[in-house]
Amino acid sequence: MSPRLASSAPATLVQLDASAGPPAYRQICDSLREAIVAGRLAPGSHIPGTRVLASDLGVSRNTVNGALALLRAEGYVVARPRTGTFVNERLPDAGLRAGRPGRGAPGPRPRRERPRPAPAPRPSARSAALARLPLSAGRSLVQPARPFQTGVPALDAFPWALWARLFGSRARRAGADLSGYGPVAGHLPLRQAIAAYVAAARGARCTADQIVVTAGAQQGLDLVARVLVDPDDVVWLEDPGYPSARGAFTAAGARIVPVALDADGLQRAAAPVGRTPRAVYVTPSRQYPTGITMSAARRLELLRWAAAGRVWIVEDDYDSEFRYASRPLPCLQGLDDAGRVIYVGTFSKTVFPGLRLGYVIVPEDLVDAFGEARAVSDRQPPGIEQAVLADFIVLGHFARHVRRMRALYEERRDALLAAAREALGERVAFGDTAAGMLALAWLPPGVSDRDVSRRLLAAGVEAPPLSSYAIRPLRRGGLLLGYAGYPPEALRAGIRRLAAALPG
């Protein structure tokens, strides 16, 4: 009779072989002991009752009782009245974890030699390419966040009580439209609220039918890449730029071409001569991570070129709400008369990252294609969360929250810059800090930003190096200092540690 594996854990850890010499209770005992010794059953794990184990293993309860009685006698499991049987928190011998049985305890029964399996098939070449990308760009994303992690909003200032009331109200009256399957493009009231918001705040031109709700901006970029790009298509990316956008297009099999920046944004004229790209990815409102704002002339020139050359423009508008010195320029999508721009937005920066809701505004000709791609991704975002966010926007809470955060982030930016002037003097130079949630600190020439970033990490501060965002070598290193999510005292402490980490 061939060995028989049971159907559920920990019965799945038990092998019974009728042709073996030891009786069934001994085989059960040996198998469970071996699982405990190997750590597959952790200390404190619950052992199912004898009725369940007997049913799963196809043996009598007396057989299971005999096995558990042996394990209790040896000290591997303990019985707790009215609770059940558990793996002992303290095993009989510490050496058991290394597979050495304790004194007087029978060791695991020898196993028959099994043929060594052939090596597992290798992952795809595309998977290997993704593994080489610095998708986190030096960020560990630990919780709680610590300065100067980027992309962290002021969670301490979010109106959680208000959000809880809205959520509770929606949860109490959720019907089939929220708890069942919904439209693949997302909850219609949310799409209508987004369309009204981007028209007023960003100058976008769209209807609710052109909006696809996503699980954050990253899923939006993944959808864009899968819909627009065929393997080996050329895609231009800003350099330095957003690593996760590079990851999305790499995953789609694109051939990535880095394009340099100047004071006006992406330099189309500086792109390598070669094949016309299928798509160009840009962050024109505030280039990530340098903070450059693409000029109006450069925007119009890019749109004219894309329309003439049948090129898609992917506009990532990740934190345009937070501009302190002036109103932001209208988004590219609102200036586009040829239907070449796909706009990607997110609520991770304006609401909170754990919400995992974003959106894509697509040209009318692509609505069906994006809907089909969304359907094979994860079908739809959570219904209640979409409805709560729609309420948050329509009732005016979102606009008020953004205004409060804009004022708060400006205060925190000022605190960061003041601390830097006091502790660093002219040792670092800052890029454009008129907007956004982070500041780019240029290091002295010849100083390795990766080395300084590593020293800061050892001191409990995270400041990702600019070189992690670049495809080609940079002439000068820098550090990204996220400030939006941290009170002034934490920012000042982080700057003092940065001063100590700089050479000289």
C-alpha positions in Angstrom: 0.0 0.0 0.0 1.4 3.4 -1.0 1.9 6.1 1.7 -1.3 8.2 2.3 -1.2 11.9 3.1 -4.1 13.3 5.1 -6.3 16.2 4.0 -5.7 19.0 6.5 -3.0 20.4 8.8 -1.6 19.0 11.0 -2.9 15.7 9.5 -1.1 16.7 6.3 2.2 16.3 8.3 1.4 12.6 9.1 2.3 9.8 6.8 0.7 6.4 7.3 2.0 3.4 5.5 0.2 0.1 6.1 3.2 -1.8 4.7 5.5 -0.3 7.4 6.4 -2.2 10.5 5.4 0.2 13.3 1.7 0.3 14.2 -0.4 3.2 13.1 -0.3 5.0 16.5 3.5 4.9 16.4 3.6 6.3 12.9 1.3 9.2 13.9 3.4 9.9 16.9 6.7 9.8 15.0 5.4 12.0 12.2 4.0 14.7 14.6 7.2 14.6 16.7 9.3 15.1 13.5 7.1 18.0 12.5 7.6 19.6 16.0 11.3 19.1 15.9 11.6 20.5 12.4 9.6 23.6 13.4 6.7 22.8 11.0 4.5 22.7 14.1 5.5 25.8 16.1 5.4 25.9 19.9 1.9 26.8 21.1 0.3 25.4 17.9 -3.1 23.8 18.4 -3.5 20.1 17.6 -7.0 19.3 16.3 -9.2 17.1 18.5 -9.0 13.3 18.2 -12.3 13.1 16.3 -11.0 15.5 13.6 -7.6 13.8 13.3 -9.1 10.3 13.3 -11.5 11.4 10.5 -8.7 13.0 8.4 -6.4 10.1 8.8 -9.0 7.3 8.4 -8.1 5.6 11.7 -9.9 5.1 15.0 -9.9 7.6 17.8 -8.2 5.1 20.0 -5.3 5.1 17.6 -5.0 8.9 17.7 -5.4 8.9 21.5 -2.4 6.4 21.7 -0.2 8.7 19.6 -1.0 11.8 21.6 -0.5 10.0 24.9 3.0 9.1 23.8 3.7 12.7 22.7 2.4 14.0 26.1 4.6 11.5 27.9 7.7 12.6 26.0 6.9 16.3 26.6 6.2 17.4 23.1 2.5 18.3 23.6 0.4 19.4 26.5 -3.3 19.0 27.2 -5.2 22.0 28.6 -8.6 21.3 30.2 -11.6 22.4 28.0 -9.1 23.9 25.5 -7.4 21.1 23.7 -3.9 19.8 22.9 -1.0 22.1 22.1 2.6 21.8 21.1 4.7 22.4 24.2 6.1 25.9 24.5 9.3 24.3 25.9 10.4 21.2 24.1 12.1 18.4 26.0 15.6 19.2 24.7 16.8 22.4 22.9 18.9 20.1 20.7 15.7 18.7 19.2 15.4 21.8 16.9 18.6 20.6 15.2 17.1 17.1 14.8 18.8 15.6 17.9 16.4 13.5 20.0 16.4 14.1 23.8 17.6 11.5 26.3 15.2 8.6 26.4 13.0 10.0 23.7 12.7 7.9 20.6 14.0 9.7 17.5 12.1 10.2 14.3 11.8 7.0 12.4 14.1 6.7 9.4 12.6 7.7 6.1 13.1 5.8 2.9 15.4 7.5 0.5 13.4 9.4 -2.0 14.7 10.3 -5.5 16.0 13.8 -5.6 13.7 15.9 -7.7 14.9 17.6 -10.8 15.7 21.3 -10.5 12.7 23.6 -10.6 12.1 25.4 -13.9 13.6 28.9 -14.0 11.4 32.0 -13.7 10.9 33.9 -16.9 13.5 36.3 -18.3 11.1 39.1 -17.6 10.9 38.0 -13.9 14.7 38.1 -13.7 14.7 41.6 -15.2 12.2 42.8 -12.6 14.3 41.3 -9.8 17.2 43.5 -10.9 15.2 46.7 -10.6 15.4 48.9 -7.5 11.6 49.0 -7.2 11.7 50.2 -3.6 14.5 52.7 -4.4 16.1 52.2 -1.0 12.9 52.5 1.0 12.0 49.8 3.5 8.5 51.1 4.1 8.7 50.1 7.7 5.9 51.0 10.1 5.7 53.3 11.8 7.4 55.5 9.2 10.6 57.3 10.1 12.1 60.4 8.6 12.8 60.8 5.7 10.7 58.1 4.1 9.1 59.4 0.9 5.4 59.2 -0.1 4.2 59.2 3.6 1.4 61.7 4.2 0.5 63.2 7.5 -1.5 60.3 8.9 -1.5 61.9 12.3 -3.6 64.8 10.8 -6.2 62.7 8.9 -9.8 63.0 10.1 -10.1 59.4 11.2 -13.3 60.0 13.3 -15.0 61.5 10.3 -13.9 58.7 8.0 -15.1 56.1 10.6 -18.6 57.7 10.6 -18.8 57.7 6.9 -17.6 54.1 6.7 -20.0 53.0 9.4 -22.9 54.7 7.7 -22.1 53.0 4.4 -21.5 49.6 5.9 -24.9 49.7 7.7 -26.8 50.3 4.5 -24.5 48.4 2.0 -26.7 46.5 -0.5 -26.0 44.3 -3.5 -24.5 47.3 -5.4 -21.6 47.5 -2.8 -21.3 43.9 -1.5 -21.7 42.1 -4.8 -19.8 42.3 -8.1 -19.8 45.8 -9.4 -18.7 47.5 -12.6 -15.1 46.7 -13.6 -14.4 50.4 -14.1 -15.4 51.1 -10.5 -18.3 52.5 -8.5 -20.2 55.0 -10.7 -20.7 57.7 -8.0 -16.9 57.6 -7.3 -16.1 58.0 -11.0 -18.5 60.9 -11.2 -16.9 62.5 -8.2 -13.4 62.0 -9.6 -14.4 63.5 -13.0 -15.8 66.6 -11.3 -12.7 66.9 -9.0 -10.0 66.6 -11.7 -11.9 69.1 -13.9 -12.0 71.7 -11.2 -8.6 71.1 -9.6 -6.4 69.9 -12.5 -8.2 71.2 -15.7 -8.8 67.7 -16.9 -11.4 67.0 -19.6 -13.2 63.7 -19.2 -16.5 62.0 -18.3 -17.1 59.4 -15.7 -17.1 56.8 -18.4 -13.4 57.5 -19.1 -12.3 56.8 -15.6 -11.2 53.4 -14.4 -10.8 53.0 -10.6 -7.7 51.1 -9.7 -6.0 49.6 -6.6 -3.6 52.6 -6.3 -1.5 54.3 -9.0 0.8 51.2 -9.4 -2.1 49.1 -10.6 -3.0 52.0 -12.9 0.5 51.9 -14.4 0.4 48.2 -14.7 -2.9 48.5 -16.7 -1.5 51.2 -18.9 1.6 49.1 -19.7 -0.4 46.0 -20.5 -2.9 47.8 -22.7 -0.5 50.0 -24.6 2.7 48.0 -24.9 3.7 44.9 -26.8 6.9 43.0 -26.0 10.0 44.9 -27.3 8.1 48.2 -27.8 10.2 51.2 -26.9 9.1 53.3 -23.9 10.8 56.5 -22.9 11.2 57.2 -19.2 12.4 60.3 -17.4 15.9 59.7 -15.9 16.1 59.9 -13.0 12.5 58.8 -12.6 10.0 56.7 -10.7 11.3 53.1 -10.4 7.9 51.5 -10.1 6.9 52.9 -13.5 10.0 51.4 -14.9 8.9 48.1 -13.3 5.4 48.2 -14.8 6.8 48.7 -18.3 9.5 46.2 -17.9 6.9 43.7 -16.8 5.1 44.3 -20.0 8.2 43.5 -22.0 9.0 47.1 -23.0 12.5 48.2 -24.1 13.3 51.0 -21.7 15.0 54.1 -23.0 16.1 56.7 -20.4 15.7 60.4 -21.4 17.5 63.2 -19.6 16.0 66.2 -17.9 16.7 69.9 -17.9 15.2 72.8 -16.1 12.0 72.5 -18.2 11.5 68.8 -17.7 12.0 65.9 -20.1 14.3 66.7 -23.0 12.8 65.1 -26.0 15.6 66.4 -28.2 18.2 64.6 -26.0 16.6 61.2 -26.5 18.7 58.7 -28.3 18.2 58.5 -32.0 16.3 55.3 -32.9 12.9 53.8 -33.0 9.9 56.0 -32.3 8.6 55.1 -28.8 5.3 53.5 -28.3 4.8 55.6 -25.1 6.5 58.3 -23.0 6.1 58.3 -19.2 6.3 61.7 -17.6 5.5 63.4 -14.2 5.1 67.0 -15.6 3.4 68.7 -12.6 6.3 67.8 -10.3 8.9 65.5 -11.7 9.7 62.6 -9.5 12.1 62.7 -7.8 13.8 66.0 -8.8 10.8 68.3 -8.3 11.1 70.0 -11.7 7.9 71.4 -13.2 7.6 70.9 -17.0 7.3 74.3 -18.6 4.2 75.3 -20.6 6.1 75.5 -23.8 7.6 72.0 -23.3 4.2 70.6 -22.5 2.7 71.9 -25.8 5.7 70.8 -27.8 5.4 67.3 -26.3 1.7 67.1 -27.1 2.2 68.2 -30.7 5.0 65.7 -31.3 3.0 62.8 -29.7 0.0 63.6 -31.9 2.0 63.7 -35.1 4.0 60.5 -34.2 1.2 58.4 -32.9 2.8 58.2 -29.5 1.0 57.7 -26.2 1.8 60.0 -23.3 1.4 58.5 -19.8 1.0 61.4 -17.3 1.5 60.5 -13.6 0.1 63.3 -11.5 1.0 61.9 -8.1 1.0 64.9 -5.8 0.0 68.0 -7.8 -2.4 69.2 -5.0 0.5 70.3 -2.8 1.8 73.5 -4.4 2.8 76.4 -2.1 4.0 79.2 -4.3 1.5 79.3 -7.1 -1.3 77.4 -8.7 -0.2 74.3 -10.7 -0.2 74.4 -14.4 -3.1 72.5 -16.0 -2.4 68.8 -16.5 -1.4 67.5 -19.9 -4.6 65.6 -20.3 -6.6 68.8 -20.2 -4.4 70.3 -22.9 -4.6 67.2 -25.2 -6.8 67.6 -28.3 -5.6 64.4 -30.0 -6.5 61.9 -27.3 -2.9 60.8 -26.8 -2.7 61.2 -22.9 -3.5 58.6 -20.3 -3.7 60.2 -16.9 -2.8 58.3 -13.7 -3.9 59.6 -10.3 -3.9 58.3 -6.8 -5.5 58.9 -3.4 -2.5 57.5 -1.5 -0.9 60.9 -1.0 -4.1 62.9 -0.4 -6.1 60.4 1.7 -3.9 57.5 3.0 -1.8 54.8 1.4 -3.7 51.9 2.9 -6.9 52.9 1.1 -5.3 51.5 -2.1 -7.5 53.5 -4.5 -6.4 55.3 -7.6 -7.7 56.0 -11.1 -6.8 56.2 -14.7 -8.4 58.6 -17.2 -8.3 57.0 -20.6 -9.1 58.3 -24.1 -12.6 57.3 -25.3 -11.1 54.9 -27.8 -9.4 52.9 -25.1 -12.3 52.6 -22.6 -13.2 49.1 -23.6 -9.6 47.9 -23.7 -8.9 49.2 -20.2 -12.2 47.7 -18.9 -11.2 44.3 -20.3 -7.7 44.5 -18.8 -9.1 45.6 -15.4 -11.5 42.6 -15.4 -8.6 40.1 -15.7 -6.6 41.9 -13.0 -8.6 41.8 -9.8 -12.1 42.4 -11.2 -12.9 45.5 -9.1 -11.8 47.5 -6.1 -13.7 47.0 -2.7 -17.2 48.4 -3.0 -17.7 50.0 0.4 -14.3 51.8 0.3 -15.2 53.3 -3.0 -18.5 54.5 -1.8 -17.0 56.0 1.4 -14.4 57.9 -0.7 -17.2 59.1 -3.0 -19.0 60.5 0.0 -15.8 62.0 1.3 -15.3 63.9 -1.9 -19.0 64.9 -2.7 -19.6 66.2 0.8 -16.6 68.5 0.6 -14.5 66.8 3.2 -11.8 65.9 0.6 -11.2 69.5 -0.6 -11.1 70.8 3.0 -8.6 68.0 4.0 -6.4 68.9 1.0 -6.4 72.6 2.0 -5.4 71.7 5.5 -2.7 69.4 4.4 -1.3 72.0 2.0 -0.9 74.4 4.9 0.5 71.7 7.2 3.0 70.5 4.6 4.2 74.0 3.9 4.9 74.4 7.6 6.8 71.2 7.7 8.8 72.0 4.6 9.8 75.3 6.2 10.8 73.5 9.3 13.0 71.2 7.3 14.7 73.9 5.3 15.3 76.0 8.5 16.9 73.1 10.2 19.0 72.4 7.1 20.3 76.0 7.0 21.2 75.8 10.7 22.8 72.4 10.7 24.2 72.0 7.2 24.8 75.6 6.0 25.9 75.4 2.3 27.1 71.8 2.5 23.9 70.7 0.6 21.8 72.5 -2.0 18.1 72.0 -2.4 16.2 71.5 -5.6 12.8 73.1 -6.2 10.8 73.0 -3.0 7.8 75.1 -4.1 5.5 72.0 -4.1 5.2 68.4 -3.2 5.9 66.2 -0.2 9.7 65.8 -0.4 12.8 67.9 -1.0 15.8 66.8 -3.0 19.1 67.6 -1.2 22.1 67.7 -3.5 25.2 66.5 -1.8 28.7 68.0 -2.3 30.4 67.0 -5.5 32.2 63.7 -5.2 30.2 62.5 -2.1 28.4 59.1 -2.7 24.7 59.4 -1.9 24.5 55.7 -1.4 27.2 55.8 1.3 25.5 58.6 3.1 22.1 56.9 2.8 23.6 53.7 4.3 25.1 55.7 7.2 21.8 57.4 7.9 19.9 54.1 7.8 22.2 52.7 10.5 21.3 55.8 12.5 17.6 55.2 12.1 16.9 57.7 9.3 15.8 56.8 5.8 16.9 59.1 3.1 16.8 57.3 -0.3 19.8 58.1 -2.6 18.9 59.9 -5.8 21.2 57.4 -7.7 18.7 54.6 -6.9 16.2 56.4 -9.2 18.6 56.8 -12.1 19.2 54.4 -15.0 22.4 56.1 -16.1 25.2 57.4 -13.7 24.6 60.8 -12.2 27.1 63.6 -12.2 26.1 64.5 -8.6 24.5 62.5 -5.8 21.5 63.6 -3.7 19.1 62.4 -1.0 15.3 62.5 -1.0 14.0 63.9 2.2 10.3 63.3 2.7 8.9 65.7 5.1 5.1 65.6 4.8 4.5 62.8 7.3 6.7 64.0 10.2 6.4 66.7 12.9 9.0 69.5 13.0 10.9 67.9 15.9 11.4 64.7 14.0 12.6 66.6 10.9 15.1 68.6 13.0 16.4 65.4 14.5 16.8 63.8 11.1 18.7 66.8 9.8 21.1 66.6 12.7 21.8 63.0 11.9 22.3 63.9 8.2 24.9 66.5 9.2 26.7 63.9 11.2 26.6 61.4 8.3 28.2 63.7 5.8 32.0 63.3 5.4 34.2 66.1 6.6 
